[in-house]
């Protein structure tokens, strides 16, 4: 018996997003809208169309052509860059979706900040800055330390902390370079620095009711940058009950009625303060960690909601999982990448070691690089709780080598 058909827009790369497509395909027949001829996706799809996804008109036309060939039940994407055109496509096809305006508000941090303030959701004070002079005036109002960031980008690209006035000119240039890569808003924000540990709340919203299914504890790289270097998810994390109401309030403030959200926040003096709401499954394999720890299937939930169905959010596991990104100590050409094979072969809690760079490839750390250029790979472990997962991440780190040679 055939399954309902769901259209997936931009499946992403196999390394980080392959699990999403596989989990959706386990419950649905999948047609794909993609920018390149499918390769690894072929075994789990029934049809596809190749279009220029950076062209909203081409994306819309490609989606319409697939809708003419198939009786689509829903449209879904977990690609940050295509959230807005995917919402537009779903509405054009008469399928379930948040409005384009709502999704655009999630993509634009300045708009989101305004909506948080209007609805009383604790966030960070924020001001737009078109020039270095305006950024300087903003810091006079907001004070130091401050955070300079693109108004509409992702992956912590272009986000930098500034502690003193003399650091502002290069920091503003760094943020502006990141913002210039956005197709939606090339503006820069100056924000109050939220001093406290960072988390994300993985949420599922159905008919306006939001369920926080997991909280993700984050590790960040060295200041002044905000690169995420690892994540842990624990099914019994007591922090979930503390941060869930703030996450749900943020989702409601943005007008989201359905979908999966990755809500980022910090605890400041023990109280949650919102950073942003991403209207998609979290990156860095977070959805996979959630499934390893709780059994809850976020990609399937996203597809269910796209098809107008209520997702099953019943936990079937109670454990913990963690991921750590493999960064070099310094920028340069990758000269060594390996794990102690006897250790890997006899360590069942080491669930995955994934290399994403080859020997000789350049690895470039901030400020010249970003997460797309700096990472050599990642590894994932499981355990009974956060403490055990953290200990196992540290143990595995001693068995893994990443080395670079500076280019001369």
N, C-alpha and C positions, 0 to 999 in steps of 0.2 A: 504494500500500500504506500502511495506517495505521501510525502509530508507537505505541509504548507510551504509556499515559496517565499523566501525573503531575499531582498536585494541588499548586498553588502557593498558599500561605496568605499573604495580605497582600503584594501585589507592590510596594508602596511607590509613590513618585512617579516620573513619567516621567523627570524631569531626572536624578536620581541613580541610579535603579534600572531604568530602561527597558531598558538593555543586558542586564541579568540575564534578564528575561523573554524578550527577543528571542533570546538565545543558547540558552535552554532550549527555546523553541518551534521552533528550527531542528532539534532532534533528537527532540523529543517532542510529542505532542498534549497540550495544556494545558487543564485545568479550573481555575477560579479561585475562591477563597474570599476575599471582599473586603467592606469596610465601606461601599462606595458603588458605584452602578451603573457598570460599566466604560465607559471612554471610549477613551483611547489604546490600551488593552489589546485591544479587540475584534478587530482583524485577526489576532491570534496565539492566540486561545483558541477552544475548541469549546463550552464551557459555563461557567456560573458560578452562584454563590449569594451573595446579599448578606445579611450578618448583622452583629450588633453584636460586633465582634472583641474588644472589651474585656470581654465577658461569656464566660468560659470554657465555660459550659454551651451558650450559643448557638453558639459556634465549633465545639464538638464536634457539636452537632446538625446544623449546616450541612455539616460534613464528612461526616457519616453519610449525609445526603440525597444528596450528590454520589456517594458510594460506592455507593448503591443504584441510581443511574442509569448508572454507568460502572464498568468493570473497572479499578480504579486499580492502577498498578504501584508508586507511591511518593508520599510527601508531603514537601514541602520548603518552607522559608521562609528568607529572608535578612533578615527584620525582627527586630531585637533584642527588641522588646516582645512578640513572639508565639512566641518559641522554646519556652517551657515548654508552653503549650497545644498547639502543633504536635506536640511529642513525645508528649504525652498522646493526641492524635488518632491519630497513626501507630500507636501501640501498641494503641489501641482497635480499629483497623481491621486489625490483624495485619500491619502493614507495617514495613519496616526503619526503625530509629531508635535513637538513644541513649536510655537510660532517662530518665524525668522527673527522677529524683534527680540524675543526672549533669548534665543541662542546667541544672537549678536551681543546682547548685554553680558552674557557669560564670557564671551571672547574679549570684551573691552573692559579692562580693569577700572578705568575711570567711571564708566557707566555703572559697573557693579558697586563701586564704592558709594556712589550717590544713592543707589537703591538700598544698600545696607544702612546708610545713615537715615534715609526716609523711614525705614521700617524698624529702626532701633536695634539693628544687629551690630554688636560691638566689632569694630574693624580698626583700620589704621587711618589716621588723618592723611589726606592726600591732596596734592595740587599738581595741575598740568604745567609743563614748562616747555615752551617752544624754542627758547634760546638759553644760553648759559646765564645771561643776566636774570631771566625769569627763574631759573633754577636757584640762583643765589638768593633772590628775594624770597623764594619758597622756604629755603633753609633758615632764613631769618625768622620766619613765622613758625616753622615746625621744629627748629633746633637740630642739634647733632646728638647722637649719630642719626643719619638719615639713609634711606634706601632710594637709589635712582634706578628706574626700570622702564622698559618699553611698555606702552599702554596696551598693546595687543600682540603679545608673542607668548612663547611657552618654553619649557625645558630649562628654566632659569637663565636663558640666554640674554645677555645684556643687563643682568641684575647685579648690582654692586652696592656695597655699604660704604658710606663716607663718614669719617669721624671728625674731620677738620676742614676748614674752608679751603686750604691749599690743595686738598685732594679732589675738590669739586670739578675743576676743568677736565682732567683726564677721565674722571668717572662719568661725567656728562657725555663726553665723546664716546666712551665705551657703551653706554646705554643707547645713545643715538645710533651707533653702528648696528646694534641689535634691532632697534625699532625700525630701521630702514629696510629690514628683511620682511616686514609684515606687509601683507596685501590689503589689510583692512584699516590700519591706523598707524602712522609712523610717528606718533607723538610719544613724549617721554613724561613719566610721572616722578614727582619727588614725594616720598612718603615718610611718615613717622616710622622709626625702627621699632619693631616689636621684639623686646628682649625676653626670650624664653624658648623652651624646646619646641620643635616643630613636629606636627603630626598631619596626617590626612585621615578623613573619615570617608569610608566607601559606602555610598548611599544608593538606595533604590527607591524611586518615587513612582507611585501608581495612583492615578486619579487624584493627584494633589496630596496624597499621604506619603510621607517619607519614612523609610526604615533605614536606620544606620546598621549595617550588617557587620562592619569590622572597623577597627581603628589601626592605622599604620604608623608605627614610630619610625622617624626618619633620622638618618645620619647625614651631616653636611660636610663638605670639604672645607679647606682652610679659608678663613676670611681674607679679603673682603667679598669673596664670591659666594654664591649660594648653590653650587653644584651638589646634587644629591648623590651620595656615595653608597647608600644602602638603605634597606627597609626591613622591618620585622612586623609580622602580624601574629597575634595571639588570640585564639578564640575566647579565652576567658579574661582578656585584659580589662581590669576594672576602670580604666580610663574611658572606655566606650560609653558608659552611662553618663559620665561627666561631660563629654563633648558632643554627644548625639543631639541634644536639644539645640545647641548653637548651629550645628550643621544643618539641621532641618529648618531652622529659622532663616538661614541664608538661602537655602534652596527656594523656600516660599517667597522670600523678598524678591528674588529674580523672576518669579512667575512661572517656574518650571512645574509642569503637571505630570510628566511621565519621563522615565528614562533612568539611566545609571549615572551617578555623579561622583566625582573625585574632589572632595572638599578639603582645601588646605587651610590650616590654622596654626596659631601658636598659643601656648599657655603663658600668659603674663600675670605674674603674681597669683598663679593658680587659677586664673580665669581665661576662658577661650576668647581669642580675638581672631577674626576672619582675615585670611589672606586672599583667597579666591575660590570660586566654584567652577570646576571644569565639567562640562556637560557630556562626559564620556567616561569610559573605564580608565583608571589610572595607568600610566605607563610603567616602565621598568619592571614588568612582570607582576605588578601588584595584584591584578586579578587572579593570576596563577597562585600567588601566595595565599590569597583569600580562600581559594579552593583547597589547597593543601592543608590549611589550618582549620577550616570550618566545613568544607564540602559544598559550600554555596557557589553556584555557577553564575558569575556575573555576565559573561558573554551571552549565555542562553537567556538570562533575565533581560538583557538589552534587546534581544531579538523578540522575546515574548511581548515586551512593552511596545515595540515597534509594530507588532501585529495586533495590538489591542487586547492582549491577554494578560491576566494576572500572573506574575511569576511565582514560582515556589521558592521561598526563602528559608526553608527549614534546614537548620544545620544538621549535617550527618557525620561530622567529625568534631573533635575537641582537642586541638593541638596547636602548634605554632610553626611558623616557617619564616625564613629570612633570606635576603639576597644581598650580596656585596659586589659592588662594581670594582673591576680591576683597573686601577690607574697606575701609570709609571710614576717614579719619584721625580722625574724631570722630563721635559719635552725632548724629543729626538726620535731617531729611527729605532723601531722595535728590533732588538737583537736576540731576545730570549723570551719564550712563553711556554711554560710547562708546569705540570703538577706531578708530584711524586706518585708514580703509577701503583706501587704496592699499597700505598695509603688509599688511593681512590678505589682500588679494586676491593678493599676490605672494609669500606666505610659506608654502610647502607644509608646512613642519614645524609650523606653528601649526594643530593638528588640530581644535580646537574652542574657541569663545568662547561661553559660556552665561550669559545674564543671568537672575536669578531674582527680581529686584525691579524694579518700575516707578517712573518718575519720580513723586515725591510720597510714595512709601512711606517709613515710618519705618525707619531702621537703628539698632539699639540695641546698643552694645558692652557687655561686662562692666564693672562688676559688675551693672548693671541688666539687661543682655541676655545672650544666649548665641549659639551658632553658628546657631541657627534664626532669630534676629532681627538678626544683625550682618552677614551676608554679602549682597553685592550680586550675586555670580555667581562664575564661575571660568573658567579657561582651561587648555588641555592642549597640551603640545608633545611632540615626539619628537626623538630624536637617536641618536648612536652609543654614547654612554656618559653617565655621571652628570655629568661636567664640562661636556660639550656641552649637555646638557639644562638644567643650572643656568644656563649662560650665555644660553641661548635664553629661559628663563623671565624672566631679568632684562631682556633686550632687549625682549621683548614687553611687560613691565610699563611701559616708557617710552612705549609707544604706546597705553596704555589709561588712561582717565580715570574716576574715581569721585569724586564730590563731594557733600557734604551741607551743609545749612544748619541750624544749631542752632534748635530750637523756642524761641520766646520766650513 
